[in-house]
Amino acid sequence: MFEIIQKPSPNFDERKDDICMIVIHATATNTLDETFSYLIHSAAPNRVSAHYVIDRDGAVYQLVDEQKRAWHAGVSTWGGKTDINSCSVGIEFQCPAIDDELGDFTSEQLQAGILLCREICTRYGITVYNVVRHSDIAPGRKKDPGALFPWDEFIKRVFE
């Protein structure tokens, strides 16, 4: 187990469904402070949040308790579900945008993400089919975590 640093966001409400998914995101922000400003201090009507943020150095921050509904998925669908926020845990990887493309990911943050996803999948019995990218559940609207995220290797290591 690794340390999880608490950094509470007020942007959540009550779940309406059981947890059965993980959604992987990338922030497209240049600094961790920018990420927190967006996920903690965003104003209505565009308030957003996530359950976790993984910094480039591998530090893991929890913004919303897993039992609460973080606002990370937006308009999205997967496996017949349309309220993805209610049935998922959202994980943001701190990542800059470079020339309108999401930047690289560090080995430290990928390793932390693998360990975090393993723990969450074990806790809730989440299958490989239900660990998804934001772009999978909102195609055409979202592109994160982007082409530079090593998705196949990441998923393989989560479930090994």
PASEBA-1860 file (N, C-alpha, C; in nm, 3 decimals):
! residues 160
1> MFEIIQKP> 0.085/-0.120/0.000/0.000/0.000/0.000/0.088/0.124/0.000 ~ 0.039/0.231/-0.055/0.112/0.356/-0.062/0.028/0.463/0.008 ~ 0.092/0.574/0.035/0.022/0.682/0.104/-0.074/0.752/0.008 ~ -0.193/0.779/0.060/-0.290/0.858/-0.013/-0.309/0.988/0.064 ~ -0.283/1.099/-0.004/-0.290/1.232/0.058/-0.430/1.289/0.038 ~ -0.492/1.331/0.145/-0.627/1.387/0.137/-0.623/1.533/0.092 ~ -0.701/1.565/-0.009/-0.712/1.701/-0.062/-0.860/1.719/-0.103 ~ -0.948/1.741/-0.004/-1.093/1.735/-0.030/-1.146/1.839/-0.129
9> SPNFDERK> -1.235/1.790/-0.215/-1.310/1.874/-0.307/-1.455/1.876/-0.261 ~ -1.521/1.991/-0.271/-1.663/1.997/-0.236/-1.755/1.953/-0.351 ~ -1.697/1.917/-0.463/-1.773/1.888/-0.584/-1.810/1.740/-0.593 ~ -1.915/1.703/-0.521/-1.965/1.566/-0.525/-2.108/1.566/-0.474 ~ -2.174/1.453/-0.494/-2.306/1.431/-0.436/-2.320/1.281/-0.407 ~ -2.443/1.235/-0.387/-2.466/1.096/-0.348/-2.470/1.004/-0.470 ~ -2.413/0.886/-0.457/-2.419/0.785/-0.562/-2.562/0.735/-0.577 ~ -2.595/0.693/-0.700/-2.725/0.635/-0.728/-2.710/0.491/-0.776
17> DDICMIVI> -2.587/0.439/-0.774/-2.559/0.305/-0.825/-2.435/0.251/-0.754 ~ -2.415/0.120/-0.764/-2.297/0.057/-0.706/-2.175/0.080/-0.796 ~ -2.058/0.083/-0.735/-1.933/0.101/-0.809/-1.902/-0.025/-0.888 ~ -1.884/-0.008/-1.020/-1.849/-0.122/-1.106/-1.750/-0.082/-1.215 ~ -1.698/0.043/-1.210/-1.610/0.092/-1.315/-1.500/0.182/-1.259 ~ -1.393/0.195/-1.336/-1.291/0.297/-1.315/-1.279/0.372/-1.446 ~ -1.274/0.506/-1.438/-1.253/0.589/-1.557/-1.119/0.661/-1.541 ~ -1.032/0.643/-1.640/-0.899/0.704/-1.641/-0.904/0.833/-1.723
25> HATATNTL> -0.852/0.940/-1.664/-0.850/1.072/-1.726/-0.706/1.126/-1.729 ~ -0.686/1.232/-1.807/-0.563/1.311/-1.803/-0.605/1.457/-1.791 ~ -0.534/1.534/-1.710/-0.579/1.667/-1.672/-0.561/1.775/-1.778 ~ -0.458/1.766/-1.860/-0.423/1.871/-1.956/-0.398/2.004/-1.884 ~ -0.335/1.996/-1.768/-0.293/2.114/-1.692/-0.142/2.109/-1.674 ~ -0.082/2.226/-1.657/0.064/2.232/-1.649/0.120/2.204/-1.510 ~ 0.040/2.227/-1.407/0.090/2.207/-1.271/-0.016/2.138/-1.186 ~ 0.028/2.082/-1.075/-0.064/2.021/-0.980/-0.157/2.127/-0.921
33> DETFSYLI> -0.106/2.248/-0.896/-0.191/2.356/-0.845/-0.303/2.390/-0.944 ~ -0.272/2.391/-1.073/-0.375/2.414/-1.175/-0.481/2.305/-1.171 ~ -0.436/2.182/-1.155/-0.528/2.068/-1.146/-0.621/2.084/-1.028 ~ -0.564/2.115/-0.911/-0.646/2.132/-0.791/-0.741/2.250/-0.806 ~ -0.695/2.357/-0.868/-0.781/2.473/-0.888/-0.904/2.432/-0.969 ~ -0.883/2.352/-1.069/-0.992/2.307/-1.156/-1.084/2.207/-1.085 ~ -1.026/2.109/-1.016/-1.105/2.000/-0.957/-1.161/2.031/-0.819 ~ -1.110/2.133/-0.755/-1.159/2.167/-0.621/-1.233/2.300/-0.620
41> HSAAPNRV> -1.185/2.396/-0.697/-1.239/2.532/-0.690/-1.321/2.574/-0.811 ~ -1.356/2.478/-0.899/-1.437/2.515/-1.014/-1.575/2.560/-0.968 ~ -1.633/2.652/-1.043/-1.760/2.714/-1.002/-1.877/2.662/-1.086 ~ -1.995/2.669/-1.028/-2.117/2.631/-1.099/-2.133/2.720/-1.222 ~ -2.184/2.674/-1.330/-2.244/2.541/-1.347/-2.145/2.435/-1.394 ~ -2.018/2.466/-1.398/-1.918/2.372/-1.451/-1.829/2.313/-1.343 ~ -1.887/2.277/-1.231/-1.808/2.218/-1.124/-1.770/2.075/-1.162 ~ -1.644/2.043/-1.142/-1.594/1.909/-1.173/-1.506/1.860/-1.059
49> SAHYVIDR> -1.485/1.730/-1.057/-1.399/1.669/-0.955/-1.360/1.531/-1.003 ~ -1.283/1.464/-0.924/-1.247/1.324/-0.946/-1.222/1.264/-0.809 ~ -1.219/1.134/-0.803/-1.190/1.070/-0.675/-1.041/1.082/-0.641 ~ -0.957/1.064/-0.743/-0.812/1.066/-0.721/-0.741/1.149/-0.829 ~ -0.627/1.204/-0.789/-0.533/1.267/-0.882/-0.398/1.202/-0.856 ~ -0.329/1.163/-0.963/-0.194/1.109/-0.952/-0.098/1.208/-1.014 ~ -0.010/1.262/-0.929/0.087/1.361/-0.974/0.198/1.294/-1.053 ~ 0.276/1.374/-1.122/0.384/1.323/-1.205/0.493/1.253/-1.125
57> DGAVYQLV> 0.504/1.286/-0.995/0.603/1.219/-0.910/0.548/1.091/-0.847 ~ 0.424/1.054/-0.879/0.363/0.932/-0.826/0.280/0.953/-0.701 ~ 0.276/1.074/-0.648/0.194/1.101/-0.530/0.046/1.088/-0.567 ~ -0.030/1.026/-0.477/-0.173/1.002/-0.501/-0.253/1.088/-0.404 ~ -0.343/1.168/-0.459/-0.430/1.257/-0.381/-0.573/1.209/-0.394 ~ -0.643/1.202/-0.280/-0.786/1.170/-0.285/-0.865/1.298/-0.264 ~ -0.950/1.330/-0.362/-1.032/1.451/-0.356/-1.174/1.422/-0.311 ~ -1.226/1.305/-0.347/-1.363/1.268/-0.313/-1.361/1.124/-0.261
65> DEQKRAWH> -1.432/1.100/-0.152/-1.446/0.966/-0.097/-1.508/0.874/-0.203 ~ -1.459/0.752/-0.213/-1.511/0.659/-0.314/-1.661/0.633/-0.300 ~ -1.714/0.646/-0.181/-1.857/0.620/-0.162/-1.946/0.734/-0.211 ~ -1.883/0.845/-0.250/-1.957/0.960/-0.304/-1.942/0.964/-0.456 ~ -2.028/1.040/-0.519/-2.034/1.054/-0.665/-1.955/1.177/-0.708 ~ -1.833/1.155/-0.755/-1.751/1.265/-0.809/-1.803/1.300/-0.948 ~ -1.777/1.421/-0.992/-1.828/1.470/-1.121/-1.715/1.475/-1.223 ~ -1.686/1.360/-1.283/-1.571/1.349/-1.374/-1.606/1.299/-1.513
73> AGVSTWGG> -1.715/1.228/-1.528/-1.743/1.161/-1.655/-1.825/1.244/-1.752 ~ -1.906/1.337/-1.702/-1.991/1.416/-1.790/-2.091/1.329/-1.863 ~ -2.136/1.377/-1.978/-2.230/1.301/-2.061/-2.153/1.184/-2.120 ~ -2.190/1.063/-2.081/-2.116/0.945/-2.122/-2.201/0.820/-2.107 ~ -2.160/0.714/-2.176/-2.230/0.586/-2.166/-2.129/0.471/-2.174 ~ -2.165/0.361/-2.108/-2.082/0.240/-2.115/-2.167/0.121/-2.070 ~ -2.169/0.017/-2.148/-2.239/-0.105/-2.109/-2.384/-0.083/-2.071 ~ -2.450/0.009/-2.138/-2.590/0.037/-2.110/-2.615/0.136/-1.998
81> KTDINSCS> -2.510/0.179/-1.931/-2.523/0.277/-1.823/-2.503/0.417/-1.879 ~ -2.581/0.513/-1.827/-2.568/0.652/-1.872/-2.525/0.746/-1.761 ~ -2.538/0.707/-1.635/-2.490/0.789/-1.523/-2.358/0.729/-1.475 ~ -2.255/0.749/-1.555/-2.124/0.689/-1.527/-2.066/0.742/-1.396 ~ -2.093/0.867/-1.362/-2.045/0.921/-1.235/-2.094/0.839/-1.116 ~ -2.215/0.787/-1.124/-2.272/0.712/-1.012/-2.213/0.573/-0.995 ~ -2.157/0.516/-1.100/-2.109/0.377/-1.090/-1.957/0.365/-1.106 ~ -1.886/0.478/-1.105/-1.743/0.471/-1.133/-1.658/0.547/-1.032
89> VGIEFQCP> -1.531/0.512/-1.031/-1.427/0.587/-0.961/-1.345/0.657/-1.067 ~ -1.330/0.789/-1.055/-1.255/0.867/-1.152/-1.113/0.893/-1.105 ~ -1.016/0.862/-1.191/-0.874/0.883/-1.160/-0.814/0.976/-1.266 ~ -0.762/1.089/-1.222/-0.696/1.186/-1.310/-0.545/1.172/-1.300 ~ -0.478/1.165/-1.414/-0.333/1.169/-1.420/-0.291/1.311/-1.454 ~ -0.209/1.372/-1.370/-0.157/1.506/-1.395/-0.073/1.500/-1.523 ~ -0.111/1.582/-1.622/-0.046/1.571/-1.752/-0.064/1.702/-1.829 ~ 0.044/1.760/-1.878/0.030/1.882/-1.958/-0.019/1.852/-2.100
97> AIDDELGD> -0.075/1.953/-2.162/-0.109/1.944/-2.304/0.002/2.012/-2.382 ~ 0.048/1.945/-2.486/0.155/1.997/-2.570/0.104/2.000/-2.713 ~ 0.098/2.119/-2.772/0.046/2.133/-2.909/-0.090/2.065/-2.924 ~ -0.178/2.090/-2.828/-0.315/2.037/-2.828/-0.320/1.885/-2.815 ~ -0.212/1.823/-2.775/-0.210/1.679/-2.751/-0.166/1.659/-2.606 ~ -0.223/1.559/-2.541/-0.184/1.532/-2.403/-0.041/1.483/-2.399 ~ 0.036/1.533/-2.303/0.179/1.504/-2.295/0.211/1.366/-2.242 ~ 0.335/1.349/-2.207/0.382/1.219/-2.162/0.342/1.191/-2.017
105> FTSEQLQA> 0.356/1.067/-1.977/0.326/1.022/-1.842/0.452/0.963/-1.783 ~ 0.476/0.986/-1.656/0.598/0.936/-1.593/0.580/0.793/-1.546 ~ 0.692/0.722/-1.535/0.685/0.584/-1.485/0.635/0.582/-1.341 ~ 0.669/0.685/-1.262/0.623/0.690/-1.123/0.471/0.701/-1.115 ~ 0.412/0.785/-1.197/0.266/0.799/-1.189/0.195/0.678/-1.249 ~ 0.251/0.619/-1.353/0.190/0.498/-1.408/0.193/0.384/-1.307 ~ 0.305/0.368/-1.236/0.314/0.263/-1.135/0.213/0.289/-1.022 ~ 0.202/0.413/-0.978/0.103/0.446/-0.873/-0.038/0.418/-0.923
113> GILLCREI> -0.066/0.451/-1.049/-0.197/0.426/-1.107/-0.229/0.277/-1.116 ~ -0.131/0.198/-1.151/-0.149/0.053/-1.158/-0.185/-0.001/-1.020 ~ -0.110/0.039/-0.919/-0.137/-0.010/-0.782/-0.273/0.036/-0.732 ~ -0.307/0.162/-0.757/-0.437/0.214/-0.714/-0.550/0.141/-0.785 ~ -0.539/0.123/-0.915/-0.643/0.051/-0.990/-0.657/-0.093/-0.942 ~ -0.546/-0.160/-0.915/-0.554/-0.297/-0.863/-0.634/-0.302/-0.734 ~ -0.605/-0.209/-0.643/-0.676/-0.207/-0.514/-0.824/-0.182/-0.533 ~ -0.859/-0.086/-0.618/-1.000/-0.053/-0.641/-1.071/-0.170/-0.710
121> CTRYGITV> -1.007/-0.232/-0.808/-1.067/-0.346/-0.876/-1.092/-0.461/-0.780 ~ -0.998/-0.486/-0.692/-1.015/-0.592/-0.592/-1.128/-0.559/-0.496 ~ -1.133/-0.436/-0.450/-1.236/-0.393/-0.354/-1.378/-0.409/-0.409 ~ -1.397/-0.378/-0.536/-1.531/-0.376/-0.594/-1.556/-0.485/-0.698 ~ -1.460/-0.572/-0.721/-1.478/-0.678/-0.820/-1.490/-0.626/-0.962 ~ -1.416/-0.521/-0.994/-1.422/-0.458/-1.126/-1.342/-0.542/-1.226 ~ -1.402/-0.567/-1.341/-1.338/-0.647/-1.446/-1.261/-0.557/-1.543 ~ -1.177/-0.619/-1.623/-1.096/-0.546/-1.720/-1.185/-0.467/-1.817
129> YNVVRHSD> -1.300/-0.519/-1.852/-1.393/-0.451/-1.943/-1.438/-0.317/-1.887 ~ -1.443/-0.305/-1.755/-1.494/-0.184/-1.691/-1.387/-0.090/-1.637 ~ -1.263/-0.108/-1.679/-1.159/-0.007/-1.657/-1.142/0.060/-1.792 ~ -1.185/0.186/-1.800/-1.199/0.252/-1.930/-1.131/0.388/-1.931 ~ -1.105/0.436/-2.052/-1.056/0.571/-2.073/-1.175/0.665/-2.087 ~ -1.156/0.791/-2.053/-1.262/0.890/-2.071/-1.308/0.890/-2.217 ~ -1.214/0.875/-2.308/-1.247/0.873/-2.451/-1.332/0.752/-2.489 ~ -1.328/0.644/-2.412/-1.411/0.527/-2.440/-1.558/0.552/-2.409
137> IAPGRKKD> -1.584/0.630/-2.304/-1.722/0.651/-2.259/-1.784/0.779/-2.317 ~ -1.700/0.863/-2.376/-1.748/0.988/-2.439/-1.676/1.009/-2.571 ~ -1.686/0.912/-2.663/-1.612/0.925/-2.790/-1.659/1.047/-2.869 ~ -1.562/1.114/-2.930/-1.593/1.234/-3.006/-1.599/1.359/-2.920 ~ -1.627/1.342/-2.790/-1.635/1.456/-2.698/-1.507/1.469/-2.615 ~ -1.448/1.357/-2.579/-1.327/1.356/-2.497/-1.220/1.270/-2.562 ~ -1.093/1.308/-2.541/-0.984/1.229/-2.599/-0.884/1.181/-2.494 ~ -0.908/1.216/-2.368/-0.813/1.173/-2.265/-0.835/1.027/-2.226
145> PGALFPWD> -0.727/0.961/-2.185/-0.596/1.015/-2.151/-0.503/1.037/-2.269 ~ -0.546/1.009/-2.390/-0.467/1.043/-2.508/-0.381/0.931/-2.561 ~ -0.327/0.956/-2.679/-0.249/0.855/-2.752/-0.117/0.820/-2.685 ~ -0.062/0.910/-2.604/0.066/0.882/-2.540/0.053/0.802/-2.410 ~ -0.070/0.780/-2.364/-0.090/0.696/-2.246/-0.074/0.550/-2.288 ~ 0.015/0.475/-2.222/0.043/0.336/-2.265/-0.068/0.240/-2.220 ~ -0.185/0.254/-2.282/-0.306/0.187/-2.235/-0.293/0.035/-2.227 ~ -0.248/-0.029/-2.333/-0.242/-0.175/-2.334/-0.152/-0.228/-2.223
153> EFIKRVFE> -0.036/-0.170/-2.206/0.057/-0.212/-2.101/-0.001/-0.182/-1.963 ~ -0.064/-0.066/-1.947/-0.124/-0.028/-1.819/-0.229/-0.131/-1.776 ~ -0.322/-0.162/-1.864/-0.429/-0.258/-1.832/-0.373/-0.395/-1.804 ~ -0.277/-0.437/-1.883/-0.213/-0.568/-1.861/-0.154/-0.575/-1.721 ~ -0.087/-0.469/-1.678/-0.022/-0.470/-1.546/-0.122/-0.457/-1.431 ~ -0.234/-0.388/-1.455/-0.338/-0.380/-1.350/-0.391/-0.520/-1.318 ~ -0.408/-0.602/-1.420/-0.473/-0.732/-1.403/-0.378/-0.851/-1.400 ~ -0.245/-0.825/-1.388/-0.153/-0.941/-1.380/-0.146/-0.996/-1.240
END
